[in-house]
Amino acid sequence: MNIPLAERIRPKSFDEVAGQKHILGEKGPLKRLLESGKLTNMIFYGPSGVGKTTVANLVAGMAGLPFRKLNATTSAGKDIKEVLAESEGLEGMDGIVLYLDEIQYLNKKQQQTLLEYIEDGRVTLIASTTENPYFYVYKAILSRCAVFEFKELSPAEIEENLLRGMAQLNEENGEEKTAAKEALHEIAILSGGDVRSSLNFLELCFYVSDREITLEDVKACAQRNYSAYDRDGDDKYELLSALQKSIRGSDPDAAAFYLAKLLEAGDLQGACRRLMVIASEDIGLAYSQAAVVVKSCVDSALMLGMPEARIPLVHAAILLATSPKSNSAYMAYAAAKEDMEKGLGRDMPSRLKNNHYFGVGEKKAAYLYPHDFPNHWTPQQYLPDDLKDRRYYEYGDNKTEQAARAYWEKIKK
């Protein structure tokens, strides 16, 4: 059987897991949780190939319970019910651990099927997803799980794993091959933070090389346009920053260039997320439809995949770069958050509360229904008393926001 290298050197302890020190390091919350002997329902989210499945296997091994694994992209409701039925048999009398990969692909009804079993402890759920679970996982499931974010690995962390891979390949083949430092670095860059991908690539390079894996061997195996890659290993966050600053600066040419670098480096998800952020942070209320158009382009890109994904995404990037700009919404939130962190505005006006009981002596101010008044507006206080005169939102100097400003000034006068 042709078992992939990534599987052959899968870590047998948390110390061997590449990266993820923020949750698996000495003071990492996941490691400390497991060391306490407490096994709870968990959701792991993050990009592909960063160790979610590996850690799930290690957790299950520590638990000493039957371990079952399903992939939501291929499993039907019947498959889930069969696993759940095991928890009621002799083997599962102490409970089972279910690893559910890509949980976001289960519909609400399928996710609800799990609820009773994880509620009474018959099943300990470890779910993984490449999407933000707060948007894609049923809230009743989410509320019963501890959520841990797995981050994309840095080139240095990938390179450490590649050295383990080289040792394994040499041992299996009775060889003493080496790998040039720049070759390993290039493999790490090309993998886009995906350990599994980097090891598969390393294995290919190992078998086509002579006594040493060279940078030329890596280029020959990649069969990709290296002009798109950052030979010096620019951090992906620097590219994302360059993309956003180019769009913010209304430079469509630079926006197209940095987007191309991101996509050719394999960071489709990062590019999509950043474009959606830019639509509201930097274009915002100056052209609110930009957020809708960008979301549509991102959805198309994710459905198409690379290389076609580049077309709707460059559409989005150039639209954003050439749109009017406003950060008024972003600044309004920042100002409101600052006051909240100072402890201001703890109690909202009683007229806004959605309950029917008030303390002794407390009177509920009448809520005035705006639609009952001319122009659907009437003056009344909405902010808490200690913030009643605070202004968070300032109209931007663009055509759209100035039109809204003129409208409300006319109404409120």
N, C-alpha and C positions, 0 to 999 in steps of 0.2 A: 504494500500500500504506500502511495506517495504522500506521506504526511508532511505538510508545510513546515519550514524551519521555525516559524513563529510558534507552532504547536509543540515542536520537539524541545524547545527551550522555554516553554511556558513557566513562569516563576512558581516555585514551590513554597515561597514565604513572602511576606510583605516587604522584606528587605531587598528582595530581588526585583520588585516591581519598579519599572522605569518611571521616574517623575512622581507626580501627585503627592509631593511631600507636605503640601498644605493640609491634606487629610490623612496621610499615612505616616508622616514624620513622627518624631518622638512626642510632640504635643498635638498631633493631628487628631481631630475629633472622632474620626472613624476608627483609628487604631485604639484610642483610649476607650471607646465604647466596647469594642470587641474584647479588649483586655479585662474589662470589668465583668466579662462573662454574660453580658446582656445581648441577646440576639433580638433584633427588632425588624420590622418591615422597613425596607429601604428602596429608594429610587436613585439610580446613578444616571447622571446625564452629562453629555459632552460629545465631542467629535468621535468618529469611528477610529478604532485602532489605538486607543489610549489607555487600555487596561480595565475596562468595565467588566468584561467577561472573566478575565483573570482574577480580579478581586472577588467577584461573586463565587467563583470556584473555591477560592481560599476560605471565604467566609463559611461556605457550606461544609468544607472539610473540618473547620473548627467546631462547627455545631454538632457534627457526628450524627446527622439526620439524613434520611433518604433525600437525594438531590435529583430534581427533575428540571429539564430545560426545554423551553418552547420558544419559537420565534414567531412573533405576532404577524409577520408578513406572510407566513405560510400556514399557520395554525388556524383551524376553524373552531367554532364553539364546541364541537364534539371532542376535539383534542383536549381542550381545557377541562371539560367535564370529566374526561377519563382520568386526568391527573388528580383532580379534586376528589374523585371517588377513591383513589388510593389512600387518601388521608383518613378514610373511614375503615380501612382494612387493618389486618394484623400488623403488617409491615409499617404502616403509618400511624400506629396508635400513639406514638409520642410526637406526631406531627411530621411534616415534610417541608423541605425548602424548595420553592419553585422559583427558578430564574426565568423571567419573561423578557426576552429581548425585543426591543422596538415596540414597547407597550402602546405607543401613540397610534399604532395601526389597529388596535382593538376599538370597536365602537363602544358607545356608552353601555349598551345592554351587556356586552361581553365583559366589560370591566366590572359591572355591577354583580356579575356571577361570582366574582372573587370575594366580594365584600363580606358575606357571611362567614367564609372560611378563615379570612385573616382577622376577622373580628373576634372569633372564639379561639384563635391560636392553632387551629388544625393545619393551617398553611402559613409559613413565613414567606412573604413575598419579597424577592429582590428583582426589581424591574430596571431595565435600562432603556434609555432613549437618547437620540441625537437632537431632539427638540426640547425646548423649554417646557418642563412638566407642568408649570403653572398655567400653561395655555392648552396642553394636550391631554392631560391626565384628569380623569373624573375626580371632582373635588372630594368626594367621600373617601376615595382611595388615597388621594394625596394627603388628606388630614391624618391618616393613620400611618404615614410613612415618614421616615427621616430622609431628607433629600441631600445628596452629596454631588457637588459639581466636579467632574473630571476635566482637567485642562489639557489643551494641546501641548505636546512635549516640545521643548526647545531643541535645537540642533545638537547641543552638548549632551543632553539626556539621551537623544537617539543614538549618538555616537557610542556612548557607554554600552548600550544594548547591542550595537553592531559588533563590538569587541567580543561579547559573549557569543554572538552568532558565529564569528570567525573561529573561535576556539572549538565550538561544536562541530563545524564543518571540517576542520582539520582533524579532529579526533575520529570522526566517522569515516574519513577518506584516507587516513594514514598520511596526511600531508603536513607540511610546515609552511604553508603560504602566509604571506603578510599582506597588509593593505596600506597603501600610502595615506597619510593623514588627510591630504586634500581630496582623495577619493572617498574616504568615509564621510568627510564633511559634505561633499556634494550629494552623496546618497541621502544624508540626513536632511539637506535642504529640499531635495526633490520629493521626499516622502511627505512633506507638508505636515509634520507632527504626528504621522501615523506609524506606530511601531511595526505593525503587521506588514504594511506596505514596504517599509525600509528593509525588513528581513527577507521578504520575498525577492526584492531587488538585489540585495547582497548575495543571495544564493545564486542568482543568475550570473552575476559578475564573477563569482567564485569559479564557476565551471567554465567560463570562457577565457579566464585569465591564465597566465603562465605561473611564475613563482610569486608574483605580486599583483594585487589588484591596483591598477593605475587609474588616474583621472581619465585617460583615453579609453580604458575599458568601460568605465562608467558611461561616458558619452556614447560609445558604440552600442551599449545595451539599452540606453534610454530611448534612442530614436526620437528625440524631441528637439525642439528648437531652443538651444541653450542661450541664445541672445536674450530670451525673455527672463532668464533667471538672474538673481543677484549673486554674482560670483563671490562677493565678500560676505555673504550671509546676513544681509539686512534683516533685522527682526520684522516679523509680519506686522507688528503693531506700528512700526515706523511707516510701512507702506500704507496701512489704513489711515494713519494720520496725514500722510501726504495726499491721499485721495480726498479726504474731507477738507483739508485746507485749500486744495486746488479748486474744489467745487465752491467752497465758501468765498474764494477769491474770484469766482466767475471766470475760470480759465478752462474751457471745454477740452482743449488740447492736452493739458496736463492731466485732467480728469480721465481722459481716454487712456493715456499712457500708464498711469498708476493702476487703473482698473485692469489693464492687460497684464501688468506684472503680477498682480494678485491672482488673477484667474489662471495664468500659465504656471504659477507656482502651486496651483492646486487648492487655493483657498476660496472656493465658491461660497461656502457658508459665511465666511467673514465678510466678503464683499457684499453679499445680500443684506446682511444685518446692518452694516455700516451705511449703505445707501438708504435703508428705511429710517435710520436715525437721522441722517442728514436732512431728509425730506421735512421733518418736523423741527429739528434743531436750528437749521440754517435758512430754510426757505419759509417754513412755518405759515403764518397767517398772511404773508404777502401773496401766496398762491397755494391755498389749502388743497387744491386738487392734485398738487404734486405728490402728496402722500398716497392718494388713491392710485395714481398712475404708476408710481414706483412699486407699490404692493402688487399690482397686476403684473408688472415686468418681473418682479422677483418670483411670483408664483409660476410664471411661464418658464423662467430659467430653471427652477427646481424641478419642474416636470420634464423639461427637455434634457437637462444634464449637459455636461460639456461634450463637444465643443460648441453646440448650438446656443447654450446658455449665454454666451458672450454677447449675442445680438440684442436680446431684450435688456441686458444689463448696461450695455453701452448706450442704449436708448435712454435708460433711466439716468445715467451719469451725465449725459450731455443736456438732458432736459433740466436737471437740477443746476448744472453749472450756468445755464443761460436764463434761469428763472430769476425774478426779483427776490431779494433776500430780506429776512426779518428773523431776529432771535427773541422777539418780544414775549412769546409764550414760554420759551426756555428760561428767560430771565424772571418772569412772573413766578414760575415754580420755585426757582432758586431762592427768591426773596421770601416766599411763603414758608419754605422749608427752614430757612434761617430763623424766622420768628418762632416756628414750631419747636425747634431745637432749644430755643431760649426759654421754653416753658410758657409761652404766651398763647392766648386763645384756647384755654382748656375747656371752657364751657360755652357752647353755642347758644344763641337766643332761643328761648323756650318755644317761640312760634315755629321754629324749624324742626322741633323734635317730633318723632313719630311714635309717641306713646301717650297714654291717657292718665298717668299718675304723676303728680308733682308733690314735692315736699310740703310740709305744713307751712302755711303762710305764703307759699309760692304761687304766683298767678301766671297763667299762660297768656302771653300777649296774642291777640288775634292775628292769625295769618291772613294776609290779604292776597287773594288769588289774582295774579296779574292779568289773566285773560278776561276778568270781569271789568277791566278798566280800558279807557281809550288807549289805542296804540299798544295794548297788552303790557302796560307798565304802570306801576305806582311806587312811590318812594316808601321804603321800609328797610330796617336794619337787618342785614344778613350776617355780617361778621360778628364775632364775640365782642363784648363791651370794651375790652382792653385793646382791641384792634379796629374799632369801628371806623376810624378815619384813615386807616392804612390803605395805601395804593400799591398793589403788586404789579398790575398790568399797565404798561404805558404803550399807547398806540405807536406802531412803527410809522416811519415816514414814507411808506409805499402807498400806492394808489388804493389798494383794497382796504387797508386798515384806516386810511384817512377818510375813505367813504363811510366806513362804519362809525368812525368818530363823529363825522358831521351829522350822520343820522341820529345818533344817540344824544348829541348835544342839543339838537333841535327838539327831540322828544322830551328830554329831561328838563329843558328850560320852560 
